[in-house]
Amino acid sequence: MAVKARRSERIIKPSTRVERAHWNEGRSMIVGADAVGVACLSGPVLAAAVAMPPFARRIPGVRDSKMLSRAQRERLFPLIIRRALAVGIGAASVAEIDRINIYHATNLAMRRAICRVEPRDHVLIDGLRVHRLEDHVGSYTAIVRGDAKCYSIAAASIVAKVVRDRLMDRLAARHPFYGWEHNAGYATATHRRGIEEHGITPFHRRSFARVRAVELGEQMELDFDALVPMLVPA
């Protein structure tokens, strides 16, 4: 039974059921938002917010980005960008993660992404409700496993993952010992071995226990607003 349950979970296709309830009420700008890179040892946490056209045909293959290969995400990414009414990108830097912790930094990145989509009628986010998020983004609904269940959140998860992977590719060219072009900053064996043999870069999260064990130099800030046009084609 457990194996069957896992198989059915793997083939979940997100629906527009939640969006349609709003579209039927005349609300057209329904924004789905998701964040990626939360558990990584290095790099920023990055979020995307995507509003898809009401009642439009869904893009085949859009689902939770974790269920897709990088090649599949890269194929879907330009389709989502072209079809979307609006796309917003937000990030929280390594310095912010270390200063306010990963939970608050993730919410900050989500807020920044959502606030770049205006006007908006309602927001759908992946996960649980966030204290006072409505003060910044307006009315919203939190959906547990929303990236698997909700079409616009799934689209946002793909956009966020592709943009962050591209950013980590750029950082990997500057710091080649950690395999970031393959692991995107997650704690793989290659990444852990790189830390042990070459130490910590300014893009490692010093507040994370595995990283804190190694001496860290000064944090560096990235100008995300300048980087986004290079990572997301107009």
PANU-582371 format. One record per residue: x, y, z of N, C-alpha, C in turn. Coordinates in pm, whole numbers, plus 50000, padded with zeros to 5 digits. Example, Ala and Ser with C-alpha at 12.3 -4.5 7.8 and 13.67 -1.06 7.14 Angstrom:
<pts>
n.east/n.north/n.up/ca.east/ca.north/ca.up/c.east/c.north/c.up
51319/49431/50780/51230/49550/50780/51320/49670/50780
51285/49775/50708/51367/49894/50714/51290/50003/50787
</pts>
This chain:
<pts>
n.east/n.north/n.up/ca.east/ca.north/ca.up/c.east/c.north/c.up
50082/49879/50000/50000/50000/50000/50086/50125/50000
50196/50122/50076/50282/50240/50084/50343/50271/49949
50383/50164/49875/50442/50184/49743/50340/50245/49648
50216/50194/49652/50110/50249/49568/50085/50394/49600
50086/50427/49729/50062/50566/49770/50171/50657/49715
50296/50611/49722/50406/50693/49672/50396/50712/49521
50355/50606/49450/50342/50617/49306/50234/50718/49269
50118/50711/49337/50011/50805/49307/50052/50947/49339
50134/50964/49443/50181/51096/49481/50273/51153/49374
50352/51066/49311/50448/51112/49211/50380/51165/49086
50258/51121/49055/50195/51161/48931/50085/51266/48953
50084/51331/49067/49988/51438/49092/50006/51548/48988
49897/51589/48926/49900/51701/48833/49825/51818/48895
49888/51933/48901/49820/52047/48963/49700/52090/48881
49599/52141/48949/49477/52185/48883/49459/52336/48901
49362/52390/48830/49327/52532/48845/49199/52548/48927
49168/52447/49008/49044/52452/49084/49036/52577/49172
49143/52607/49244/49140/52723/49333/49135/52852/49253
49216/52860/49147/49214/52980/49063/49075/53002/49002
49013/52893/48955/48883/52907/48889/48776/52963/48983
48784/52929/49109/48688/52985/49205/48698/53137/49208
48819/53189/49197/48838/53334/49194/48802/53392/49059
48843/53325/48950/48810/53375/48817/48659/53384/48798
48588/53285/48852/48441/53287/48839/48378/53404/48912
48450/53458/49009/48401/53574/49085/48450/53705/49024
48517/53697/48909/48560/53818/48841/48698/53866/48879
48772/53787/48960/48908/53825/48998/49004/53760/48899
49072/53842/48819/49154/53788/48710/49301/53772/48746
49355/53858/48833/49498/53850/48866/49517/53767/48991
49520/53637/48972/49542/53543/49082/49687/53499/49075
49762/53530/49177/49907/53513/49177/49946/53389/49258
50018/53298/49196/50076/53183/49268/50220/53212/49302
50264/53176/49422/50401/53206/49466/50464/53087/49535
50593/53071/49512/50667/52963/49577/50812/53005/49590
50883/52942/49684/51024/52972/49708/51106/52844/49696
51232/52859/49655/51322/52745/49640/51456/52778/49706
51532/52672/49734/51664/52690/49793/51663/52702/49944
51554/52664/50007/51540/52682/50153/51642/52596/50228
51663/52473/50186/51749/52380/50259/51894/52381/50211
51928/52469/50120/52064/52471/50066/52164/52522/50169
52290/52484/50151/52397/52534/50236/52455/52665/50185
52426/52697/50058/52483/52817/50000/52384/52881/49904
52409/53008/49875/52326/53082/49782/52202/53140/49847
52137/53230/49777/52017/53294/49831/51898/53200/49831
51794/53238/49904/51664/53174/49886/51591/53260/49784
51527/53197/49689/51468/53271/49578/51322/53233/49559
51239/53332/49530/51096/53310/49514/51048/53367/49382
50940/53309/49331/50876/53361/49211/50727/53372/49236
50666/53470/49170/50521/53489/49174/50472/53495/49029
50370/53417/48998/50322/53405/48861/50171/53418/48857
50121/53503/48768/49977/53513/48743/49950/53462/48602
49869/53359/48590/49838/53301/48459/49703/53355/48409
49682/53357/48277/49557/53412/48223/49435/53330/48268
49327/53396/48304/49206/53323/48348/49153/53230/48239
49122/53108/48279/49056/53008/48196/49138/52965/48074
49264/53005/48068/49347/52965/47954/49385/52818/47966
49417/52759/47853/49459/52619/47853/49591/52606/47930
49599/52504/48014/49721/52484/48092/49837/52437/48004
49956/52472/48046/50075/52427/47975/50102/52283/48015
50103/52190/47919/50127/52050/47954/50263/52031/48020
50265/51954/48128/50390/51923/48195/50421/52009/48315
50345/52117/48335/50370/52203/48452/50326/52130/48577
50418/52116/48669/50390/52055/48799/50499/52097/48897
50492/52047/49017/50593/52077/49119/50732/52063/49059
50813/52169/49070/50945/52168/49006/51033/52054/49056
51010/52008/49179/51091/51899/49234/51066/51767/49161
50953/51758/49091/50918/51636/49019/50969/51637/48875
51040/51742/48837/51086/51757/48700/51239/51757/48694
51293/51714/48583/51436/51723/48561/51471/51867/48525
51600/51898/48530/51640/52033/48491/51604/52060/48345
51623/51964/48258/51589/51982/48117/51440/52011/48099
51356/51941/48175/51213/51966/48167/51178/52106/48217
51240/52147/48327/51213/52282/48379/51258/52388/48280
51375/52369/48220/51425/52467/48123/51335/52475/47999
51274/52364/47962/51181/52365/47849/51054/52439/47882
51004/52421/48004/50878/52483/48045/50894/52631/48079
51012/52669/48123/51035/52805/48171/50995/52912/48070
51044/52908/47945/51004/53014/47851/50856/53012/47816
50794/52894/47820/50651/52886/47794/50573/52958/47903
50614/52937/48027/50547/53005/48139/50567/53155/48130
50690/53198/48101/50720/53341/48093/50634/53407/47984
50620/53339/47870/50543/53396/47759/50393/53399/47789
50344/53292/47854/50199/53281/47876/50151/53366/47994
50236/53388/48090/50192/53453/48215/50150/53597/48191
50052/53641/48267/50015/53783/48268/50124/53866/48334
50186/53809/48436/50293/53879/48508/50377/53778/48583
50506/53811/48598/50599/53729/48674/50682/53820/48763
50695/53785/48890/50780/53859/48982/50885/53768/49043
51005/53820/49058/51115/53745/49119/51160/53819/49244
51181/53744/49351/51232/53803/49476/51334/53711/49539
51426/53768/49614/51530/53687/49679/51564/53745/49814
51620/53661/49898/51681/53705/50023/51824/53654/50020
51919/53743/50045/52060/53711/50031/52110/53622/50145
52229/53570/50128/52293/53492/50233/52307/53575/50361
52344/53701/50346/52357/53787/50463/52225/53802/50536
52115/53814/50461/51983/53825/50524/51943/53693/50588
51973/53582/50524/51943/53451/50583/52013/53438/50717
52141/53474/50722/52217/53461/50846/52170/53559/50952
52118/53673/50909/52077/53774/51006/51939/53747/51066
51843/53703/50982/51705/53692/51032/51655/53548/51037
51733/53452/50995/51709/53307/50987/51635/53270/50858
51644/53144/50821/51596/53100/50691/51445/53110/50679
51372/53089/50788/51226/53098/50781/51183/53239/50743
51233/53337/50815/51194/53476/50786/51250/53522/50652
51369/53475/50615/51426/53512/50486/51343/53456/50370
51293/53335/50386/51207/53275/50284/51080/53357/50266
51019/53396/50377/50899/53478/50369/50929/53615/50307
51045/53669/50336/51085/53797/50278/51101/53785/50126
51165/53677/50081/51180/53657/49937/51044/53642/49869
50952/53568/49932/50818/53551/49877/50747/53686/49868
50758/53763/49973/50693/53894/49975/50746/53984/49865
50877/53983/49846/50938/54065/49741/50890/54022/49603
50880/53891/49580/50834/53843/49450/50689/53883/49426
50604/53862/49526/50461/53893/49511/50440/54042/49487
50513/54124/49558/50494/54269/49548/50539/54324/49413
50609/54242/49335/50648/54285/49201/50540/54253/49097
50431/54192/49140/50318/54167/49050/50204/54258/49093
50180/54358/49014/50072/54453/49042/50000/54490/48913
49867/54511/48922/49783/54487/49039/49760/54337/49059
49711/54300/49173/49680/54159/49198/49551/54154/49280
49471/54051/49252/49343/54036/49320/49348/53941/49438
49434/53838/49430/49447/53741/49538/49577/53666/49515
49632/53614/49624/49760/53543/49617/49742/53403/49673
49806/53306/49608/49810/53168/49655/49955/53133/49684
49984/53088/49804/50122/53054/49840/50132/52907/49881
50249/52852/49860/50275/52715/49902/50306/52713/50052
50246/52619/50123/50278/52601/50265/50170/52651/50358
50213/52692/50477/50123/52738/50582/50110/52890/50581
50010/52940/50652/49992/53084/50660/50112/53148/50730
50141/53271/50689/50255/53346/50740/50203/53466/50818
50252/53484/50938/50204/53591/51025/50214/53727/50956
50102/53792/50940/50089/53928/50889/50135/53945/50744
50141/53837/50670/50176/53850/50529/50075/53936/50454
49948/53927/50495/49845/54005/50427/49868/54156/50437
49942/54199/50539/49973/54341/50551/50057/54390/50433
50129/54298/50369/50220/54335/50261/50167/54298/50123
50095/54186/50113/50056/54137/49980/49905/54140/49958
49826/54172/50061/49682/54168/50049/49627/54029/50079
49506/54003/50032/49441/53876/50065/49516/53760/50000
49527/53652/50075/49599/53536/50022/49545/53408/50085
49575/53297/50019/49541/53164/50067/49667/53081/50071
49692/53013/50182/49806/52922/50194/49758/52780/50167
49829/52709/50081/49790/52574/50041/49906/52479/50071
49884/52387/50162/49986/52287/50193/50008/52200/50070
50137/52184/50034/50175/52114/49911/50114/52181/49789
50105/52313/49796/50047/52389/49687/50122/52373/49556
50254/52351/49562/50330/52335/49438/50292/52208/49365
50234/52111/49435/50188/51988/49371/50041/51996/49330
49964/52080/49400/49819/52080/49380/49768/52195/49294
49837/52307/49295/49784/52431/49238/49869/52474/49118
49805/52495/49006/49874/52521/48879/49962/52645/48885
49912/52755/48934/49991/52879/48933/50108/52870/49031
50091/52799/49142/50203/52781/49235/50308/52690/49172
50262/52585/49103/50356/52496/49034/50436/52574/48929
50369/52660/48855/50439/52743/48756/50543/52832/48824
50505/52889/48938/50600/52973/49012/50719/52892/49061
50694/52769/49102/50804/52685/49152/50904/52657/49041
50856/52639/48918/50946/52615/48805/51028/52739/48775
50962/52854/48770/51033/52979/48743/51140/53004/48848
51103/52989/48975/51198/53013/49084/51317/52918/49075
51290/52791/49048/51397/52692/49042/51492/52720/48925
51439/52753/48809/51524/52779/48693/51611/52902/48717
51552/53009/48769/51629/53131/48794/51738/53106/48897
51704/53033/49004/51805/53008/49107/51915/52916/49054
51879/52814/48977/51981/52725/48920/52077/52802/48831
52023/52893/48753/52109/52974/48665/52202/53064/48747
52149/53117/48855/52232/53199/48943/52345/53116/49004
52311/52995/49050/52413/52909/49109/52517/52867/49005
52476/52853/48878/52573/52826/48772/52676/52939/48763
52629/53063/48772/52719/53178/48766/52814/53180/48886
52760/53149/49001/52846/53146/49120/52945/53030/49113
52903/52919/49053/52993/52804/49040/53114/52837/48955
53097/52924/48856/53210/52963/48773/53315/53040/48853
53269/53108/48958/53360/53185/49044/53416/53100/49158
53341/52996/49196/53382/52909/49307/53363/52764/49261
53460/52708/49188/53440/52582/49117/53455/52454/49198
53479/52463/49327/53511/52342/49403/53391/52275/49471
53272/52328/49452/53157/52282/49532/53046/52215/49450
53061/52214/49319/52962/52148/49234/52828/52217/49228
52827/52348/49248/52699/52420/49252/52623/52412/49121
52695/52395/49010/52628/52384/48880/52547/52255/48872
52575/52159/48961/52501/52033/48964/52409/52022/49085
52454/52072/49201/52374/52052/49323/52300/52176/49370
52321/52291/49303/52251/52416/49333/52268/52461/49478
52372/52410/49545/52397/52452/49682/52347/52356/49788
52281/52247/49747/52234/52149/49845/52353/52069/49900
52329/52000/50010/52437/51934/50084/52472/51798/50026
52513/51795/49901/52556/51670/49838/52696/51633/49888
52738/51511/49855/52872/51468/49895/52979/51557/49832
52959/51596/49707/53056/51684/49640/53065/51818/49711
52950/51872/49748/52950/52001/49815/53015/51992/49952
52983/51890/50027/53042/51874/50160/53194/51854/50151
53237/51777/50052/53380/51755/50033/53450/51886/49995
53384/51968/49914/53441/52097/49878/53460/52187/49999
53364/52184/50090/53376/52263/50213/53492/52213/50297
53502/52081/50310/53610/52023/50391/53749/52054/50334
53759/52053/50200/53890/52069/50138/53926/52214/50106
53826/52298/50082/53854/52434/50036/53795/52542/50126
53724/52501/50230/53668/52599/50321/53539/52661/50269
53506/52775/50327/53378/52840/50304/53396/52962/50214
53297/52983/50127/53295/53103/50043/53202/53207/50106
53205/53329/50056/53111/53430/50105/52965/53397/50074
52941/53295/49992/52804/53260/49956/52750/53141/50034
52826/53093/50133/52777/52989/50222/52701/53051/50339
52603/52977/50387/52516/53026/50495/52579/52992/50630
52641/53091/50689/52713/53069/50814/52621/53025/50927
52494/53063/50922/52400/53028/51029/52359/52881/51026
52390/52810/50918/52356/52669/50909/52463/52587/50981
52422/52490/51059/52512/52417/51147/52630/52355/51072
52602/52294/50955/52709/52228/50880/52813/52328/50831
52767/52448/50799/52858/52552/50750/52926/52624/50866
52854/52639/50976/52906/52712/51090/53033/52647/51146
53048/52518/51118/53164/52446/51169/53294/52488/51101
53281/52557/50988/53399/52600/50914/53408/52752/50917
53527/52802/50938/53544/52946/50947/53500/53015/50819
53426/53125/50833/53369/53196/50719/53423/53337/50711
53454/53379/50589/53496/53517/50569/53376/53610/50567
53397/53730/50520/53289/53830/50521/53184/53795/50418
53058/53827/50453/52947/53805/50363/52956/53902/50246
52904/53857/50131/52895/53945/50015/52749/53961/49978
52712/54081/49937/52577/54106/49890/52573/54093/49737
52463/54043/49684/52443/54038/49540/52337/54139/49502
52357/54204/49390/52257/54297/49338/52158/54215/49254
52052/54162/49320/51959/54074/49252/51882/54145/49143
51849/54274/49165/51775/54347/49063/51856/54359/48935
51988/54368/48946/52072/54375/48828/52088/54238/48763
52085/54131/48844/52105/53996/48791/51982/53942/48720
51862/53976/48767/51740/53915/48716/51726/53932/48565
51752/54053/48505/51739/54062/48359/51831/53967/48284
51944/53930/48342/52035/53838/48276/51986/53694/48286
51909/53665/48392/51863/53528/48415/51726/53501/48356
51645/53605/48343/51509/53591/48291/51496/53677/48167
51489/53617/48048/51477/53697/47926/51347/53773/47922
51351/53891/47864/51229/53973/47854/51129/53908/47758
</pts>
